């Protein structure tokens, strides 16, 4: 159960990091 929670947390962090990267990428390309 603890391992599952850790995986979910890592997955959430990766999704947020990916979203931020894409947002910055589009913001830089728009200029």
HUWOBEL-V307239 format. One record per residue. RES is the residue in three letters. OMEGA is omega in radians with two decimals (NA if undefined). NEAR is the number of other ideal C-beta (glycine too) atoms within 12 Angstrom. D_LAST is the distance of its C-alpha to the last C-alpha in whole Angstrom. Layout:
# HUWOBEL-V307239
[[RES;OMEGA;NEAR;D_LAST] [RES;OMEGA;NEAR;D_LAST]]
This chain:
# HUWOBEL-V307239
[[UNK;3.14;7;46] [UNK;3.12;8;44] [UNK;3.14;9;43] [UNK;3.12;10;41] [UNK;3.13;11;40] [UNK;3.13;12;38] [UNK;3.13;13;37] [UNK;3.14;14;35] [UNK;3.13;14;34] [UNK;3.14;14;32] [UNK;-3.13;14;31] [UNK;3.13;14;29] [UNK;-3.14;14;28] [UNK;3.14;14;26] [UNK;3.13;14;25] [UNK;3.14;14;23] [UNK;3.12;14;22] [UNK;3.13;14;20] [UNK;3.13;14;19] [UNK;3.13;14;17] [UNK;3.13;14;16] [UNK;3.14;14;15] [UNK;3.13;14;13] [UNK;-3.14;14;11] [UNK;-3.14;13;10] [UNK;-3.14;12;9] [UNK;3.13;11;7] [UNK;-3.12;10;6] [UNK;-3.10;9;5] [UNK;-3.09;8;4] [UNK;NA;7;0]]
